[in-house]
Amino acid sequence: MKKILKIIAAVVLVGFIGIQFFNRPDKTTIAEITPAHITKVMNVPSNVESILKRSCYDCHSDHTVWPWYSSVAPVSWLVADDVVKGRKKMNFSQWAKIPDSKKEARLNEICEEIKAGEMPLQNYLYIHGDAKLSQSDKDILCKWVETEMKKMEESNPE
């Protein structure tokens, strides 16, 4: 029985080591703030930007800080998948590339999702406790969203 358990453990260990070399996710990150970044095309006060950096940018920008465990499969696959999905849904680094007709909806979603407690994701908060949004953080973000939406409505009256 012990011999079988040792064989199983060895197979699992070899398998775990083996998967480290296959299907490595793309962990793209850029350091520079491009002209398409939200801070270049909208008024983003420093307190709002600070909250976005702390709680949103890892999944919703090209400025992801990849933690050590994002290099260990199979966790790396899950982390990379969350980032790809987050960037696809809303990418603050590519804000200028979002059609104007969708920017208002994206801004509104920020406030709706944080008020509902849907963002940041709970599984992200388990390891990144500093990303948790306080009520004050939520109020600051929602007030900023409201201000920016008013500006958009005034500049595009229909």
C-alpha positions as CSV (number, residue, x, y, z in Angstrom):
1,M,0.0,0.0,0.0
2,K,2.8,2.4,0.9
3,K,4.6,1.6,-2.4
4,I,1.4,2.5,-4.4
5,L,1.1,5.8,-2.5
6,K,4.7,6.6,-3.2
7,I,4.2,5.8,-6.9
8,I,1.1,8.0,-7.0
9,A,2.9,10.8,-5.3
10,A,5.8,10.6,-7.7
11,V,3.4,10.6,-10.7
12,V,1.6,13.6,-9.3
13,L,4.8,15.4,-8.6
14,V,6.2,14.7,-12.1
15,G,2.9,15.8,-13.6
16,F,2.9,19.0,-11.6
17,I,6.5,19.8,-12.7
18,G,5.7,18.9,-16.3
19,I,2.7,21.3,-16.6
20,Q,5.0,24.2,-15.6
21,F,6.5,24.0,-19.1
22,F,3.4,23.8,-21.2
23,N,0.6,26.3,-21.9
24,R,2.3,29.2,-20.2
25,P,-0.1,32.2,-20.2
26,D,0.8,35.6,-21.7
27,K,1.5,37.9,-18.8
28,T,1.7,41.2,-20.8
29,T,2.3,44.3,-18.8
30,I,3.3,47.8,-19.8
31,A,4.8,50.4,-17.6
32,E,4.1,53.5,-19.7
33,I,0.9,55.5,-19.7
34,T,-0.2,55.6,-23.3
35,P,-2.4,58.3,-24.9
36,A,-5.3,55.9,-24.8
37,H,-5.2,55.6,-21.0
38,I,-8.2,56.9,-19.1
39,T,-6.1,59.4,-17.2
40,K,-5.1,61.0,-20.6
41,V,-8.6,61.3,-22.0
42,M,-10.7,62.0,-18.9
43,N,-10.3,64.0,-15.7
44,V,-9.3,61.4,-13.1
45,P,-8.4,63.0,-9.8
46,S,-5.5,61.6,-7.9
47,N,-7.7,60.1,-5.2
48,V,-9.8,58.2,-7.9
49,E,-6.7,57.1,-9.7
50,S,-5.2,55.8,-6.5
51,I,-8.3,53.7,-5.8
52,L,-8.4,52.4,-9.4
53,K,-4.7,51.4,-9.2
54,R,-5.2,49.6,-5.9
55,S,-8.4,47.8,-6.6
56,C,-9.0,47.6,-10.4
57,Y,-5.8,47.9,-12.5
58,D,-4.5,44.4,-12.0
59,C,-7.5,43.0,-14.0
60,H,-8.8,46.1,-15.9
61,S,-5.6,47.6,-17.3
62,D,-2.4,46.8,-19.1
63,H,-0.5,47.6,-15.8
64,T,-1.1,44.2,-14.2
65,V,1.2,43.4,-11.3
66,W,1.7,39.7,-11.7
67,P,2.2,38.0,-8.3
68,W,4.6,35.1,-7.9
69,Y,1.8,32.5,-7.9
70,S,0.8,33.6,-11.4
71,S,3.9,31.7,-12.6
72,V,2.8,28.4,-11.1
73,A,0.4,26.3,-13.2
74,P,-2.4,25.6,-12.9
75,V,-3.0,28.7,-10.8
76,S,-1.3,30.8,-13.5
77,W,-4.0,29.7,-16.0
78,L,-6.8,30.9,-13.7
79,V,-5.1,34.2,-12.9
80,A,-4.4,34.9,-16.6
81,D,-7.9,34.0,-17.6
82,D,-9.3,36.5,-15.0
83,V,-7.0,39.2,-16.4
84,V,-7.9,38.5,-20.0
85,K,-11.7,38.6,-19.2
86,G,-11.3,41.7,-17.1
87,R,-9.4,43.6,-19.8
88,K,-11.9,42.5,-22.4
89,K,-14.8,43.8,-20.3
90,M,-13.1,47.1,-19.4
91,N,-9.5,48.2,-19.9
92,F,-8.6,51.5,-18.4
93,S,-5.3,51.5,-20.5
94,Q,-7.4,51.4,-23.7
95,W,-10.1,53.8,-22.7
96,A,-9.8,56.1,-25.7
97,K,-10.5,53.1,-28.0
98,I,-13.9,52.4,-26.5
99,P,-16.6,53.8,-28.7
100,D,-18.1,57.0,-27.2
101,S,-21.5,55.3,-27.2
102,K,-20.2,52.7,-24.8
103,K,-18.1,54.8,-22.5
104,E,-21.1,56.1,-20.5
105,A,-22.3,52.5,-20.0
106,R,-18.8,51.4,-18.8
107,L,-18.6,54.3,-16.4
108,N,-22.1,53.4,-15.0
109,E,-21.1,49.8,-14.6
110,I,-18.2,50.8,-12.4
111,C,-20.5,52.3,-9.8
112,E,-23.2,49.6,-10.2
113,E,-20.7,46.7,-9.7
114,I,-18.9,48.2,-6.7
115,K,-22.2,49.1,-5.0
116,A,-23.4,45.5,-5.5
117,G,-20.2,44.2,-4.1
118,E,-19.4,42.4,-7.4
119,M,-16.1,44.2,-7.9
120,P,-13.3,43.6,-7.0
121,L,-14.0,39.8,-7.3
122,Q,-14.1,38.0,-4.0
123,N,-11.5,35.5,-5.0
124,Y,-9.1,38.3,-5.7
125,L,-9.8,39.9,-2.3
126,Y,-8.8,36.7,-0.5
127,I,-5.1,37.3,-1.4
128,H,-5.3,41.1,-2.1
129,G,-7.0,42.4,1.0
130,D,-5.8,46.0,0.3
131,A,-7.9,46.0,-2.9
132,K,-11.1,45.9,-0.8
133,L,-13.2,49.0,-1.3
134,S,-14.3,50.9,1.8
135,Q,-17.6,52.8,1.7
136,S,-15.6,56.0,1.3
137,D,-13.8,54.5,-1.7
138,K,-17.1,53.5,-3.3
139,D,-18.6,57.0,-2.6
140,I,-15.5,58.7,-4.2
141,L,-15.7,56.5,-7.3
142,C,-19.4,56.9,-7.7
143,K,-19.3,60.6,-7.3
144,W,-16.5,60.8,-9.9
145,V,-18.6,58.5,-12.3
146,E,-21.6,60.8,-11.8
147,T,-19.5,63.9,-12.5
148,E,-18.0,62.4,-15.7
149,M,-21.3,61.2,-16.9
150,K,-22.8,64.7,-16.6
151,K,-19.9,66.1,-18.5
152,M,-20.4,63.5,-21.3
153,E,-24.2,64.3,-21.4
154,E,-23.4,68.1,-21.6
155,S,-20.9,67.6,-24.4
156,N,-23.2,65.3,-26.4
157,P,-26.7,66.6,-26.0
158,E,-29.2,64.6,-28.1
